[in-house]
Amino acid sequence: MDWSEIIAWAFSAIFTLSIILIAIVIVLENRNPTKTVTWLTVLYLLPIVGFIFYIFFGRNYRRKRRVKSKYNNNLLGDIDVIVEMQKQMLNHKETFNEERFYSKKRLINLLLKSNRAPFTFNNEAVILTNADQKFRAVFKAINEAKSHIHVEYFIIKDDKIGRAFCRRLAEKARQGIEVRIIYDGVGSWKVDFNREFFEELIQAGAEVQCFVPIKIPFLNSKINYRNHRKIIVIDGRVGFVGGINIGDEYLGQHVKHGFWRDTHLELRGDAVYTLQRIFLEDWYFVSKQKLMEKCYFTNHNIKGNKLIQIAASGPDSDWDSIMQLYYSAMASAQEKVYIITPYFIPDDSIIMALKTAALSGVDVRIILPSRPDHHIVYWATHSYLGELLEAGVKIYKYKKGFVHAKVLLVDGVVGSVGTANMDIRSFQLNYEVNAFIYDDITAKRLEKDFMQDISDSRLISLEEYNSRPFFSKIKESGARLLSPLL
């Protein structure tokens, strides 16, 4: 045996041992059984590809490391005191202005315990339908900024609206306004590579930070943990959150997608404090700067009874709190559950909640895109529709363009607007933020948009679904097999 054969044999032995050790680690991690089986299947059928994918995307230890590195600070302040006090308040009906809001106290309590998300009453909320309304409101608020502007986005694009957005921020920075920007290293990887895009902002005095920089976009273990949040806080008084990133395509200026249907939210009042706290925690993570001065939590004169909770979730969370709230809201629904989401890859608990609600007589409706922007996700979504249709869930395909809104409505009382999709990635891997609003006026406003979307959609029947081509079923099954890895 010559040296080349010895080296080849040694390499083969080491590689085989590595595969075996990774398989053992996957089993011992006590993952979701579906994920475990998927990873083991990939390692068995495609050992080299599976090995590389697991090294870069599959390891769970990063979750624990990220918890320590992100929250080893004292930014949470007196949140625990507020949460404990509010837990006691939930036992008293006089805390709520109507009986039906009191009936949803389980949902409020869930976020208090799982997310330490305090509920607030003195709020105003404006639904911003589609990007044109969102950018008009955002630019107006930026122009009126007096103290600071905090921006956190998954995607900021170097295009017409992206450059207009940054020019306005640079102008405010030159006026002495504090401007801070966090962008995601994956979603905004093009501007991360081309730092000249932010040069004017930086020269004007703004601070720009990348959330987990990615130098090799498709070969980096950090790629699996994405900051999918979309937050703007101005002067600690007005906040924006929702599904719309910074880019021309969200204004419908994309050849492939055309009209872009989305939903965003403008907040004023106490709920903005929670949105601000989330930003400042993320700012500490990317910059190691602690910014908890009172000027970032300024007083306001908003009075009202619009009950709102802001929930943040991610790989650093103890609980999958947004998913838990979705599940609990669906499982406890009495009349109706309306969902609009661009990506639908639920786990077994969400599927069971939807089927149980529909079988018990609840009006369950889901609006999905009729055209894909991510083909594997699109086909994986279709693999779940049959069992939902059989249970009586109404599935609609949006025909007017591409639907990107992330909205949940329950019983005309609870509404959720935020960044989380109805999929495993949003529930367990991405950093997300959602506003949960317990208010019938806001719910009716969201429901009005939902019904307009229904009129722009096509109902899918069980017969139509069952008669789809065999090749489509093959694509769906293959995509579903891969979905735990997406």
BAROVO-261738 format. One record per residue (C-alpha): residue in three letters; x, y, z. Coordinates in steps of 0.5 Angstrom, whole numbers, padded with zeros to 4 digits, always signed. Layout:
ALAXYZ
...
end
This chain:
MET+0000+0000+0000
ASP+0003+0007-0002
TRP+0002+0013+0001
SER-0003+0016-0003
GLU-0007+0010-0001
ILE-0006+0010+0006
ILE-0008+0018+0006
ALA-0014+0016+0002
TRP-0016+0011+0007
ALA-0015+0015+0013
PHE-0019+0021+0010
SER-0024+0016+0009
ALA-0024+0013+0016
ILE-0024+0020+0019
PHE-0030+0022+0015
THR-0034+0016+0016
LEU-0033+0017+0024
SER-0035+0024+0023
ILE-0041+0022+0020
ILE-0042+0017+0025
LEU-0041+0022+0031
ILE-0045+0027+0028
ALA-0051+0022+0027
ILE-0050+0021+0035
VAL-0050+0028+0037
ILE-0056+0029+0033
VAL-0060+0024+0036
LEU-0057+0026+0043
GLU-0060+0033+0042
ASN-0067+0031+0043
ARG-0069+0035+0037
ASN-0076+0035+0034
PRO-0077+0027+0031
THR-0078+0030+0024
LYS-0072+0034+0024
THR-0068+0028+0027
VAL-0070+0024+0021
THR-0069+0029+0016
TRP-0062+0030+0018
LEU-0060+0023+0019
THR-0063+0021+0012
VAL-0059+0027+0009
LEU-0053+0024+0012
TYR-0054+0017+0009
LEU-0056+0019+0002
LEU-0052+0025+0001
PRO-0046+0024+0006
ILE-0041+0029+0004
VAL-0047+0035+0002
GLY-0050+0033+0009
PHE-0044+0033+0013
ILE-0043+0040+0010
PHE-0050+0043+0011
TYR-0050+0040+0018
ILE-0043+0044+0020
PHE-0046+0050+0017
PHE-0053+0050+0019
GLY-0055+0044+0023
ARG-0051+0045+0030
ASN-0056+0047+0036
TYR-0050+0050+0040
ARG-0050+0056+0037
ARG-0057+0058+0041
LYS-0054+0057+0048
ARG-0048+0061+0046
ARG-0052+0067+0043
VAL-0057+0067+0049
LYS-0051+0068+0053
SER-0047+0073+0049
LYS-0054+0077+0047
TYR-0057+0078+0054
ASN-0051+0078+0059
ASN-0053+0085+0061
ASN-0057+0089+0065
LEU-0062+0092+0060
LEU-0068+0089+0062
GLY-0068+0093+0068
ASP-0075+0093+0072
ILE-0079+0089+0067
ASP-0079+0083+0072
VAL-0083+0087+0077
ILE-0088+0090+0072
VAL-0089+0083+0069
GLU-0090+0080+0076
MET-0095+0086+0078
GLN-0099+0085+0071
LYS-0100+0078+0073
GLN-0104+0080+0079
MET-0108+0085+0075
LEU-0110+0079+0070
ASN-0114+0076+0076
HIS-0119+0083+0076
LYS-0124+0084+0071
GLU-0124+0091+0072
THR-0117+0091+0069
PHE-0121+0090+0062
ASN-0126+0095+0059
GLU-0130+0089+0057
GLU-0132+0082+0058
ARG-0130+0079+0052
PHE-0123+0082+0053
TYR-0122+0079+0060
SER-0124+0072+0056
LYS-0117+0073+0052
LYS-0113+0074+0059
ARG-0110+0067+0058
LEU-0107+0070+0052
ILE-0104+0076+0055
ASN-0102+0072+0061
LEU-0098+0067+0056
LEU-0094+0073+0053
LEU-0093+0075+0060
LYS-0090+0069+0063
SER-0086+0066+0056
ASN-0084+0073+0053
ARG-0084+0078+0059
ALA-0088+0082+0055
PRO-0092+0087+0059
PHE-0099+0089+0056
THR-0100+0097+0055
PHE-0107+0101+0055
ASN-0105+0108+0053
ASN-0104+0107+0046
GLU-0106+0109+0039
ALA-0105+0104+0033
VAL-0106+0106+0025
ILE-0106+0100+0020
LEU-0102+0102+0014
THR-0104+0098+0008
ASN-0098+0096+0003
ALA-0092+0100+0003
ASP-0094+0107+0000
GLN-0098+0108+0006
LYS-0092+0105+0010
PHE-0087+0110+0007
ARG-0091+0116+0007
ALA-0092+0115+0015
VAL-0085+0113+0016
PHE-0082+0119+0012
LYS-0087+0124+0016
ALA-0085+0121+0022
ILE-0077+0122+0020
ASN-0078+0129+0018
GLU-0081+0131+0025
ALA-0076+0127+0029
LYS-0073+0132+0035
SER-0068+0127+0039
HIS-0067+0120+0036
ILE-0068+0115+0030
HIS-0067+0108+0031
VAL-0068+0103+0025
GLU-0067+0095+0025
TYR-0069+0092+0018
PHE-0068+0085+0015
ILE-0067+0088+0008
ILE-0065+0095+0006
LYS-0064+0095-0001
ASP-0059+0099-0005
ASP-0065+0102-0010
LYS-0069+0108-0011
ILE-0073+0108-0004
GLY-0067+0105+0000
ARG-0063+0111-0002
ALA-0069+0116-0001
PHE-0070+0113+0006
CYS-0062+0113+0007
ARG-0062+0120+0005
ARG-0067+0123+0010
LEU-0064+0119+0015
ALA-0057+0123+0013
GLU-0060+0129+0013
LYS-0063+0128+0020
ALA-0056+0126+0023
ARG-0053+0132+0020
GLN-0058+0136+0024
GLY-0056+0133+0030
ILE-0061+0128+0031
GLU-0058+0121+0034
VAL-0059+0116+0028
ARG-0058+0108+0029
ILE-0059+0103+0024
ILE-0058+0095+0025
TYR-0059+0091+0018
ASP-0059+0084+0018
GLY-0052+0080+0015
VAL-0056+0076+0011
GLY-0062+0079+0008
SER-0058+0086+0007
TRP-0052+0082+0005
LYS-0051+0086-0002
VAL-0050+0093+0002
ASP-0046+0089+0007
PHE-0041+0088+0002
ASN-0042+0095-0001
ARG-0041+0099+0005
GLU-0041+0105+0000
PHE-0048+0105+0001
PHE-0048+0107+0008
GLU-0042+0112+0007
GLU-0047+0118+0007
LEU-0050+0116+0013
ILE-0044+0115+0017
GLN-0040+0121+0014
ALA-0047+0125+0017
GLY-0046+0122+0024
ALA-0050+0116+0024
GLU-0048+0109+0027
VAL-0049+0103+0023
GLN-0048+0096+0025
CYS-0049+0089+0022
PHE-0053+0084+0026
VAL-0048+0078+0025
PRO-0044+0080+0019
ILE-0044+0074+0013
LYS-0037+0075+0009
ILE-0039+0068+0005
PRO-0047+0069+0004
PHE-0048+0061+0003
LEU-0042+0058+0007
ASN-0043+0061+0014
SER-0046+0058+0020
LYS-0049+0064+0022
ILE-0053+0064+0016
ASN-0058+0060+0020
TYR-0060+0066+0025
ARG-0063+0072+0022
ASN-0065+0078+0024
HIS-0072+0078+0021
ARG-0075+0084+0025
LYS-0077+0091+0022
ILE-0077+0096+0027
ILE-0077+0104+0027
VAL-0077+0108+0033
ILE-0077+0116+0033
ASP-0076+0120+0039
GLY-0079+0114+0044
ARG-0086+0117+0042
VAL-0088+0113+0035
GLY-0086+0106+0033
PHE-0087+0102+0026
VAL-0087+0095+0026
GLY-0090+0090+0021
GLY-0088+0086+0014
ILE-0085+0091+0010
ASN-0078+0092+0009
ILE-0074+0097+0005
GLY-0074+0096-0002
ASP-0077+0098-0009
GLU-0081+0091-0010
TYR-0085+0092-0003
LEU-0088+0098-0007
GLY-0090+0093-0013
GLN-0084+0095-0017
HIS-0082+0088-0019
VAL-0083+0085-0025
LYS-0084+0078-0023
HIS-0089+0079-0017
GLY-0092+0086-0019
PHE-0097+0088-0014
TRP-0094+0087-0007
ARG-0100+0086-0001
ASP-0097+0088+0006
THR-0099+0090+0012
HIS-0095+0095+0017
LEU-0097+0098+0024
GLU-0096+0105+0026
LEU-0096+0106+0034
ARG-0096+0111+0039
GLY-0096+0111+0047
ASP-0094+0106+0052
ALA-0093+0100+0047
VAL-0087+0104+0043
TYR-0083+0103+0050
THR-0083+0096+0049
LEU-0081+0097+0042
GLN-0075+0101+0044
ARG-0073+0096+0049
ILE-0072+0091+0044
PHE-0068+0095+0039
LEU-0064+0097+0045
GLU-0063+0090+0047
ASP-0061+0089+0040
TRP-0056+0095+0039
TYR-0053+0092+0045
PHE-0051+0086+0042
VAL-0049+0089+0036
SER-0045+0095+0039
LYS-0044+0093+0046
GLN-0047+0100+0048
LYS-0052+0101+0053
LEU-0057+0106+0052
MET-0062+0106+0057
GLU-0063+0114+0059
LYS-0069+0117+0060
CYS-0069+0121+0053
TYR-0070+0114+0050
PHE-0077+0113+0054
THR-0080+0120+0054
ASN-0087+0122+0056
HIS-0093+0122+0052
ASN-0100+0125+0052
ILE-0103+0119+0049
LYS-0109+0116+0053
GLY-0114+0110+0051
ASN-0116+0103+0052
LYS-0112+0100+0046
LEU-0109+0094+0050
ILE-0103+0092+0046
GLN-0097+0087+0047
ILE-0090+0087+0043
ALA-0087+0080+0043
ALA-0080+0079+0041
SER-0078+0072+0040
GLY-0072+0068+0037
PRO-0066+0063+0038
ASP-0064+0067+0044
SER-0071+0066+0047
ASP-0073+0061+0053
TRP-0080+0059+0049
ASP-0082+0060+0042
SER-0087+0065+0045
ILE-0090+0068+0038
MET-0092+0060+0036
GLN-0095+0059+0043
LEU-0099+0065+0042
TYR-0101+0063+0035
TYR-0103+0056+0038
SER-0107+0058+0044
ALA-0111+0064+0040
MET-0113+0059+0035
ALA-0114+0053+0040
SER-0119+0058+0044
ALA-0122+0061+0038
GLN-0130+0061+0039
GLU-0132+0064+0032
LYS-0127+0065+0027
VAL-0119+0065+0025
TYR-0117+0069+0020
ILE-0109+0068+0017
ILE-0105+0071+0012
THR-0098+0069+0011
PRO-0093+0069+0005
TYR-0090+0062+0008
PHE-0094+0057+0011
ILE-0090+0051+0014
PRO-0093+0049+0021
ASP-0091+0044+0026
ASP-0096+0039+0028
SER-0099+0043+0034
ILE-0101+0049+0029
ILE-0104+0044+0024
MET-0108+0041+0030
ALA-0110+0047+0033
LEU-0113+0049+0026
LYS-0116+0043+0024
THR-0119+0042+0031
ALA-0122+0049+0031
ALA-0125+0048+0024
LEU-0128+0041+0026
SER-0131+0045+0032
GLY-0135+0050+0028
VAL-0130+0056+0028
ASP-0129+0059+0021
VAL-0122+0058+0019
ARG-0119+0062+0013
ILE-0112+0062+0010
ILE-0110+0067+0005
LEU-0103+0064+0001
PRO-0099+0067-0005
SER-0101+0064-0012
ARG-0094+0065-0014
PRO-0088+0063-0011
ASP-0082+0067-0009
HIS-0078+0061-0006
HIS-0080+0055-0010
ILE-0078+0050-0004
VAL-0082+0053+0001
TYR-0088+0054-0004
TRP-0089+0047-0006
ALA-0088+0045+0002
THR-0094+0049+0004
HIS-0098+0045-0001
SER-0096+0039+0002
TYR-0100+0041+0008
LEU-0106+0044+0005
GLY-0110+0037+0004
GLU-0111+0035+0011
LEU-0113+0042+0013
LEU-0118+0042+0007
GLU-0121+0036+0009
ALA-0122+0039+0016
GLY-0126+0045+0013
VAL-0121+0050+0013
LYS-0122+0055+0007
ILE-0116+0056+0003
TYR-0115+0062-0001
LYS-0110+0063-0007
TYR-0108+0071-0007
LYS-0109+0073-0015
LYS-0108+0080-0015
GLY-0100+0080-0014
PHE-0096+0077-0009
VAL-0098+0077-0001
HIS-0093+0078+0004
ALA-0097+0081+0010
LYS-0097+0077+0016
VAL-0103+0078+0020
LEU-0107+0073+0025
LEU-0114+0075+0027
VAL-0118+0071+0032
ASP-0126+0072+0034
GLY-0126+0080+0032
VAL-0122+0082+0038
VAL-0115+0079+0038
GLY-0110+0082+0032
SER-0103+0080+0031
VAL-0099+0084+0026
GLY-0091+0083+0025
THR-0085+0080+0022
ALA-0087+0073+0024
ASN-0089+0068+0018
MET-0093+0062+0020
ASP-0087+0057+0019
ILE-0082+0053+0023
ARG-0076+0058+0021
SER-0080+0064+0024
PHE-0082+0060+0030
GLN-0075+0057+0032
LEU-0070+0061+0028
ASN-0071+0068+0026
TYR-0071+0074+0031
GLU-0078+0076+0030
VAL-0083+0081+0033
ASN-0090+0082+0033
ALA-0095+0087+0036
PHE-0101+0083+0039
ILE-0107+0088+0039
TYR-0113+0086+0044
ASP-0118+0092+0041
ASP-0124+0091+0037
ILE-0124+0097+0033
THR-0117+0095+0030
ALA-0119+0088+0029
LYS-0125+0090+0025
ARG-0120+0095+0021
LEU-0115+0089+0020
GLU-0121+0084+0018
LYS-0124+0090+0013
ASP-0117+0089+0009
PHE-0117+0081+0010
MET-0124+0081+0006
GLN-0122+0085+0001
ASP-0116+0080+0000
ILE-0121+0075+0000
SER-0124+0078-0006
ASP-0118+0078-0009
SER-0117+0071-0008
ARG-0119+0064-0011
LEU-0122+0059-0006
ILE-0119+0052-0007
SER-0123+0046-0006
LEU-0121+0039-0004
GLU-0123+0036-0010
GLU-0119+0041-0014
TYR-0113+0040-0009
ASN-0114+0032-0010
SER-0114+0032-0017
ARG-0107+0036-0018
PRO-0102+0033-0022
PHE-0098+0027-0020
PHE-0091+0031-0021
SER-0094+0036-0017
LYS-0095+0031-0011
ILE-0088+0029-0012
LYS-0085+0036-0011
GLU-0089+0037-0005
SER-0087+0031-0002
GLY-0080+0032-0003
ALA-0080+0040-0001
ARG-0084+0038+0005
LEU-0078+0033+0007
LEU-0073+0038+0006
SER-0077+0044+0010
PRO-0074+0042+0017
LEU-0068+0044+0014
LEU-0070+0051+0011
end
